[in-house]
Amino acid sequence: MSTPFTADAVEAIKRHMNDDHTDDALIIVRGLGGRPEAGTAMTTGVDAEAIEFTIDGGERVRVPWGETITERAQVRQAVVRLYREACEKLGIEARGSH
């Protein structure tokens, strides 16, 4: 679990995901995290290999990026890709704003 990000950057990414993208996080967990029954998902970690969520208040689920992230700017693109892949897997339409 290596990370190219400072602690402040990780906190900013988590805050942004939890303030603005909780629905997207839940879709990622349901579609790619192997937890289709999840009711809530909070972003709890980000590193070079994966994004981590806590679902339903307890269980931790890591969803791999599918590539190694080396810069903070790559996180947004990687989250959008995971979101779209999860939507496709779940058979739901992705919102156009992503």
Legacy VTK file of the C-alpha trace (Angstrom):
# vtk DataFile Version 3.0
C-alpha trace
ASCII
DATASET POLYDATA
POINTS 98 float
0.000 0.000 0.000
2.462 2.645 -1.102
1.184 6.130 -1.724
2.512 8.989 -3.811
0.186 11.343 -1.923
0.762 13.485 1.130
-1.560 12.981 4.096
-3.188 16.328 3.251
-3.843 15.228 -0.326
-5.423 11.963 0.849
-7.645 13.883 3.269
-8.697 16.307 0.507
-9.553 13.446 -1.868
-11.548 11.627 0.834
-13.376 14.830 1.795
-14.267 15.562 -1.838
-15.506 12.023 -2.451
-17.530 11.967 0.771
-18.980 15.456 0.311
-19.764 15.303 -3.409
-19.676 11.704 -4.658
-21.182 9.321 -2.102
-23.591 7.925 -4.713
-20.706 7.289 -7.098
-18.719 5.573 -4.343
-21.654 3.280 -3.628
-21.963 2.386 -7.320
-18.227 1.568 -7.431
-18.498 -0.634 -4.340
-21.602 -2.422 -5.649
-20.250 -2.940 -9.161
-16.535 -3.478 -8.658
-16.055 -4.096 -4.954
-18.012 -7.324 -4.840
-20.642 -5.913 -2.477
-23.850 -5.501 -4.534
-25.893 -5.360 -1.324
-24.012 -2.381 0.171
-26.227 0.413 1.455
-23.591 3.068 2.145
-19.997 3.677 1.124
-17.591 6.210 2.588
-14.179 6.801 1.022
-11.609 6.023 3.704
-8.340 5.732 1.815
-6.475 6.313 -1.413
-3.070 4.997 -2.413
-1.128 4.187 -5.567
-2.931 0.874 -6.090
-6.538 1.330 -4.948
-9.295 3.392 -3.424
-10.712 2.148 -0.143
-14.238 2.430 1.214
-15.972 1.554 4.452
-19.402 0.147 3.719
-22.439 0.071 5.951
-20.424 1.517 8.811
-17.814 -1.197 9.171
-16.461 -3.457 6.443
-13.504 -2.167 4.447
-13.491 -2.720 0.689
-10.545 -1.908 -1.596
-11.170 -1.394 -5.290
-7.993 -1.484 -7.411
-7.404 1.329 -9.869
-6.258 -1.123 -12.527
-3.023 0.851 -12.875
-0.512 2.425 -10.530
-1.372 6.034 -9.727
1.666 8.271 -9.390
0.119 11.760 -9.321
-2.873 13.280 -7.562
-4.263 14.525 -10.888
-4.703 10.899 -12.016
-7.140 10.146 -9.195
-10.087 11.952 -10.780
-9.629 10.136 -14.090
-9.284 6.806 -12.286
-12.435 7.381 -10.205
-14.402 8.325 -13.327
-13.169 5.161 -15.060
-14.142 2.989 -12.066
-17.550 4.678 -11.896
-18.224 4.037 -15.597
-17.026 0.420 -15.371
-19.245 -0.136 -12.329
-22.270 1.374 -14.079
-21.695 -0.887 -17.057
-21.333 -3.956 -14.852
-24.511 -3.070 -12.938
-26.435 -2.294 -16.122
-27.175 1.314 -15.191
-26.586 4.440 -17.211
-23.651 6.600 -16.166
-24.380 10.272 -15.661
-22.990 12.500 -18.387
-21.192 14.829 -15.978
-18.464 12.233 -15.392
LINES 1 99
98 0 1 2 3 4 5 6 7 8 9 10 11 12 13 14 15 16 17 18 19 20 21 22 23 24 25 26 27 28 29 30 31 32 33 34 35 36 37 38 39 40 41 42 43 44 45 46 47 48 49 50 51 52 53 54 55 56 57 58 59 60 61 62 63 64 65 66 67 68 69 70 71 72 73 74 75 76 77 78 79 80 81 82 83 84 85 86 87 88 89 90 91 92 93 94 95 96 97
